Amino acid sequence: MTYKNKARRAGLAVGVLAVLASVLPTAAATATTAAPAGAAAAPSGWCPSVPGHEVDCGREKRPLVAGKPQLGTVKVSYAVVRHRAPGPAKGTVALNPGGPGETLIDKAKEVAWALEGLLKDHDVLLVDPRGTGKSERVPCGVTDAEYRFGTRAQQRAAVERCGKNLGPKAAGFTSAATADDIDAIRARLKVRKLSLYGLSYGTYLMPVYASRHPESVRNIVLSGAYPLALDTMARPSAQAVSLTLRRVCERSVPVACDGEQTVRDLATTAARLRVKPLTIPIATGHGVYKKKFTEDKLANLLFEAASSGVGFQPDKPSLLGQLPHALNRFVKGDTAPLRKLVRAEGESGSELDQAPYIAVVCNDYRRDWSKDASRSERRRQYRAALAAVRPGEHGAFSAKGFTEGTTDAGDVCIGWPGKDTPNPQPTKPKLPNVPVLVLSGDLDSNTPDASGKKAAAQFRDSRFHSVRNMGHVPELELSRCVAGVSSRFIRANTPGDTSCLRSLPPIAVTPVRG
């Protein structure tokens, strides 16, 4: 469910476009840019240049909170990458890469590479959601690094501080507001219908858009998907961790590990860290953070970080491919391999403000407590929900340990203000009867197959495909097999030949020795 600002969190495929940026060939051509008629002129310097394409940019002034003009406005920036073929576009694709809070305009070249086939005759609309990227910022005073590296108590305190600092403006960050921003830009551009393309959190946002603007939707692609009625205890992800470890072991060539033993090693590691955490210094460009690595941080590493980038370069070392060896060494008393993976994963922490992430997930996602309850009553309701979890529902983890490893589920939002904030997003809105394609990587524990199937079931005319040997947001793999399936679906409402989804190579796995 995450994919934002190079930080790993549930609901987000992390750094996928950054991975693409590191491996794409250097572009040889230069694009032209222009502002569309009637749009506010794009400030010099931020409208992207995309080789082989014209790019139109603009800014749309929007109410910060609908119906409350006293809270002011916010400027939302967008870029339209135009199609290559002569004549009018056959359609316009609105893309959202997740987060909440991931940006797109600064990744226009990577998007154009991934959607090269579609851009022959379709335009692609890139919107930086309010508060992010080239759009106007509304900060709350909590940074990414602070939020990521903090203990659960520190994360809860940061959420509470963010809500207090935003005050009534907190209500301006919702999926509904972002959906309405996109539709206002659609209307400004005089586009009749959009093809919606959501990645990670974008698979939550796009159904919200479809429920609010059904007449403006042509078809939908959701990749790395989860349903509006998400599991508040993140059980599908917890269960997928063990399944994913078994799969990478059994598919490794030659066989590098025993999947069942790796799952037992994971359970032993989680139990030991529950009692005796590690302290691991993480060096970033913004200082050194002493990360308390306990069961919850292990959970985060396994289901979020380890799902990112899986399969993009299958023959190269990856976090997921190195985990069986690191877990086995930890059980045998050698903490060095696991420490090394934690340090490498943690080096991307940034100082970006987290209002667009924290406020959206705390406003929108359903919880195990009443929004209008007192703080003490919320805690009582949450403890009751946690106590009702059946043994084994979180796989190799304890229920408390795994839920505290999420940054958008469990109790992280328990201190979010109830006053002047909206009710959670409805989980069963009326959705248009349009063609929908849902894709999941079968090595993704962040938004696993089980969640993707539930996302597909929200729609009457949907089809679900699992992509073998891929992690979070599978269609950005370098062969463009998956992007080709998505592009064919957007163009003709059918995915065509999907056999390549089952033939992508297994990832490299570090051997586990005696």
N, C-alpha and C positions, 0 to 999 in steps of 0.2 A: 504494500500500500504506500510505500514511500519511494520517492526518487527525487531528492532535492538537494541543492546546494552542496553536493558532494558529501553530505552526512547521511549515515545509514539509519533508517527508521522504518517501522512497519508501514506498509502502504507505499513504499518507494523503492524502485530499482535504482541503485545508487551509482552514479558516475558512468552509466552506460554510454552516453554520448561523449563523455570524456575519453572512454576507452576507444571509441571510434575515432576521435580526433587524433589520438596517438598513432593510429595505424593507417589512416587514409592517405592516399597519394596527394602530393602537393598540387593544388589547383593551378591551371595555367591561364584561365581566362578571367576577366573582370566583369562583374555585373553592373548594371545601371540601377539607380534608385530614383524614386519619384514619390510624391505624395498624391493620393487619389483626389479627384475633384471633390470639393466640399469638406475634406478632412483637414484637421489642424496640421500644419507643416511639422515634419519630424525635425527635431533639433539636429544640427550638423554633428556628424560623428557617430551616432548610434544606429542609424539604419544600416543593416548588414549588407555586405556585398557577397553575392552567391554566383560563382562562375556559371556562365551560360544562361542566366535568368535575370529578368528584371525583377526588382523588389520594390513594392510600394509600402510606405510606412506612414503611420499617423498616430494621433493620440485622441482618445475619447474621454470627455469629462463626464464623470458619473457621480451620482449622489453616494456619499460614503455609507449612509444608512437610509434605505428607501423610506420615504414618509417623514424623515426628520431633517429638513433642510438646515436646521440650526447646527448640525454636526459637520456641515461642510461637504466638500466634494473630493474626489480622488481622480487623478488622471491615469488612464489605462492605455498602455502602449501596445501596438500591434505591427506586424509586418506580413505582407502577402507576397510569397514567392510565386511568381507567375510561370505558367506552363510554357513549354518550348515550341510546340507546334503552332503553325499559323491558324488564325481564326479564333473564335471565342472558346473559352474553357468549357469542357464537358461537365465540370463540376468543381466544387470547392470543398476542401477537406480542412476541418478544424481540428487541430492536434493539441493534446495536453499530455505532458510527459510525467505527471505525477507530483509527489510531494506530500501534502500540499505545499506549494511554494516553489516548485522547480521552474526555472526560466527556460525560454525557448529562443528568443530573438538572438541571443549570443551564440546559439548552436545551429543557426540556420544552415551553414554549410554541411554539417553532419546530417541534419534532417534531409537536405536535398540529396545527399549521397544515398541514404537509406531508402528514400522514396523516388529514386531516379526514374524508374519505370512509370510510376504514377504521374510524375511531373511532366511527362510528355504532353498530356492533354488535360491535366487537372491543376488548379491553383491550390496552394497550401497556406492556410491562415495560421500564423503563429502569434499567440497572445501571451504577454507576460502578465500573470494575474496581479491584481491590485496588491500593492505593497512589495512587489518583487522586481528584480531586474531593471528594465528600462521604465517600468511604471512607477508611479509616485509611492514613496515609502511612508509607512505609518508605523514607526517602531514602538516596541513595548519594553525595551531595555534588557532583553535576555538574548545572549549570543548562542550560536550553534555549539561552540566548544564547551561552554558552560553547561548547556543542556545535555550534550552527549556524554561528557565525562563525569557528570555528577552522579552521586548516589541516588537511590529512589527518593529518599527524603528531600534531597536537594532539588530533584526534578519537580516534585510536587510543590516545593516552595517557589521555584522559578515560575511555574504555571500560575500560581496565585499572584505573584508579583506582576506578571505580564497582564493578567486581567485587571488588577488594580490600576496599573499605569495607563492602560487603554481606556478604562472607564466606559462610558456609553459607546465609545467608538469600537469596542470589542464586537458589537453586533454587526459591524461592517464587514467582518470576515466570515463568510459562509460560502458553501458550494452554490447555494441559490444565487448569491450576489455575483459570484464569478460567472455562473451560467447566464445571468441577465446581462452582464458586461459583454460576453461573447455575442449574445443575440443583438445587442445594441450596435456592435461593430458590424455584424452581418447585415443589419438594416442599413447602416451607413454605406456599406459597400454595394448595396442593392443586389445582394445574393438571395435568391428565393429559398433554396434549401441547402443544408450543409450535410456532408458526410462526416460523422463524428468519429474521431480516432483517439481513444483514451488508453494511456499506458499507466499501470500501477494505480495511484490515487485517481488518475484520469478515468479509470473504469468505474469509479464512484461518481465523479463529477458528471460524466456524460449521460448516465441515466437521469441524473437530476435535471440536466439541460433538457433531455427528451421529455421529461414529465412536465416541465414548465413551458416548453415551446414545441409541442409535438408537430405542429404544422410546418416547422422549419427543418425537419429531419428527413433525410433521404435514406440513409442506412448507417450502421454503427459497427465499428471494430473495437473490441476491448481486449487488451493484451496484459497479462499479469493481473488477472481480474479477481475481484471479491465483490460480494453482494452488498446492497444497501443495508440489509439486515445482518451486519457482520457479527461474528461471535465476540462478545465483550471479554471473554476469557482467552481468546486466541488459541483455542484448542486445535483447529485444523493445522495451524503452523507447528504447534508442538508435536503433533503426531507425524507431520511430514518430515521433521528433522530425522527421525529414525529411519523412515522409509528411504529418504534421500541417501543417507549413509550406506544403507544396504545396497542401493542401486549402483552407487559409484564403485563399491567394492566388487560386486558381482560382474560388472561390465568392464572392469579394468583388464587390459591386455598387455603382458600376462597378468594373471590375478595378483593384485597387490595387497589385499587384505581380506579378512573374513568379516562380512557385514554384521553378523550376529555378535561377534566379539567386539567389534567397534561400537555397537550400541551399548553393550555391557560396559565398555571403557567409558563411554559418555556418561552413563548413569553413575559410575564410580566417581568420575571427575566432578560431576554436579554435586554429589553428596559431600565430597571432601571440601569443595569450595563453599558449600553452605555453612560449614563449621569453621573453616580456616581459609579466608580469602587471601589472594596474592595482592601485593602492591606493585604496580608496574608503571614506571615513569614513561610518559608519552611526550616526545619532543615534537612540537609543531612550530610553524612560523610565528606563533603568537605566544610562545613560552612553553614551559614544561609542566604537564599535568600529571599528578600522581593518581593513577586510576586504581580504584579499589575493585579488583576483579573477583567477583563472587558469582554465585549461581546465576543471578539475573544477567550479568554481563556476558557470561558464557552463553546463555540462551540467546542474547542479542547477536553475539558473534555467529552462532550456528544458524539462526533462521533468517537474519537480515543480511549481515555482511557476507556470509558464505554463499548466499543466493545471487549476489550481484556479479555480473560479468561472466557467469558460468557458461562455457561453450563458445565464447567469442573467439578465443584462440585455444582450442582444445588441447593442443600439444604442449602448451606452456604451463608452468606451475600456477596453481590457483589456490585461494584460501580453502575452498571445499576439498580440492584434491589432496591438500596437505594435512587436513584435520585427522584422518584415521591414524596416521603416524604420530602426530602431536598428542592425541588423546592417549594412545598406547604408551608413549614415553612418560606422560604425566602419571599414569597409573603405576608405572614402574619406578617412580621417584625422580624422574628427570623433567623438570619444569621448563627447561630452556626452549624446546621447540614451540610450546604453546605461548610462552612469553614473546617469542619472536613474532609469531603470527598476530598477537594482540597489538604489539608496537607498530607493525607494518600497517595494520588496519586502521590504527588511530591517528595516523599522521595527516589526515585530510581535514581535521577540525578547522572551522573558520570562525570569523568574528561577525558573520552576518546575523542580523536581528531575526528572531524566530516568531514574530507576531503572525505572519501569514501561515505558519505551520500550527503553532499552538492554538491560536484562536479558532481556526477552521475545525480541527479535530475535537476541540473541547465544546464548540458550539454544535457541531453536526452529529457526531457519532452517538449512538444510544449507549446508555450506561446502566449499571446495576443499582442506581440510586435515583431518587426523585430530584429533579433539578431544583425544585422549590423547597426541599428539605433543609433543615439546619445542618451545620457542619457535623455535629455529633451524630445526628440521625443518618446523614449520608454514610458516615463511617460504619454505623451499626448495620445499615442495609448492605453495604459492600462486604463486610465480614460475613454476613449470613450467606451471601451469594458465593463467596469463596469457600465457605465451609460445606456448601452443597455440591461442590465438584466431586465427582466420583474418583476413587483411586485409579491411577493409570490413564486418566483422560489427557494428561500432559506428557505422556510417553516417558522418557528417561528423566524428566524434571519433576520437581514438586510444583503444585499449582501456583503457590506464592512466588517461587523462584522464576517460573517462566513468565507469568503475567507482569512481574516487575521488570522483566527484560524488554518489554515493549515500551515504546515512547508515545503510543497513541491508544493504548487499551489498559485494562486493569484499573488501577486507582489513580493514575497520573493526573486526571482532571478533577479530582475530588474537591480541590479548593477553588475551582473556577467559579466566578460570580454567577449567582442565579438571577439577580436583578439586572435589568437592562440587557439581557442576552436572550437570543431566540430559543425556542424549543428545539430539540433534536430533529434532524431531517427525517421526514416520514420514510418508513422502510418498505411500504407497499403502495407507492403512488401509481396512478394510472399512467401506463406507458404506451406509446404509439405502436401499432402493429407494422413494424418495418423490419427488413432483414438485418440480422445481427450475427456477427462472427466473434467467437470468444476463443482466445488462445492462451495456453499455459505451458510453461516449461516444466517437464516432469522431474527436474532437479531443483525446483523452486520451492523452498519452505516458507517464503515470505507470503506469497499468494499461490498456494498449491492447487493442484488439479481439483481437489474437493471444493475449494472456494470458487474456482472458475466455473465448475458445473452449476453451482448455485447462482452465480452471476448470469449464466446463460438461461437458467430456468425462470428468470424474471420476465423474459420476453416470449411471446407466442411463436415467433418465426426466428428461431436461433439455432445455431450449430456450434458445437464445441470440439476443439482439436487440441490434443496434448502433443507437445513438441519434445521428442526424445533427446535427452542429453543436453538440454538447455535450462538455464536458470531464469531469473526474473527478466521480464520483457524480452521474449525470445526472438522477435522478428528483427532485431538489430544485429543478428549474427552476420558474419562477413560474407558468407556465400550468397546472401540475399534470398535464399529459399523462402524463408518465412515472410519477409517483406513482399515477395512476389505473390504469395497466397493472399495476403491482406490487400495488396493493390488490385488483384483480379477481382476480389470480392467487392471492393469499393466501386470498381468500374462496371461490373456486370451482375452484382448480387449473387455471385457464385464463386467459391474459392478455386474451382478448377481442379487440376491434378494436385493432390496433397501428399503424394507418396514421399516427397523429399522430407516431410516433417518427421518421418520415422527412420530416416537413414543418416542423420547427422552423427558424426563420430563421437565415441566416448571421450571423456576428459582424462588427462593424465593424472595418475594417483601415485603419491609417494609410497613406496613399499613399506609395509610393516614387517620388521625383522624380529624373529624369535623373541 
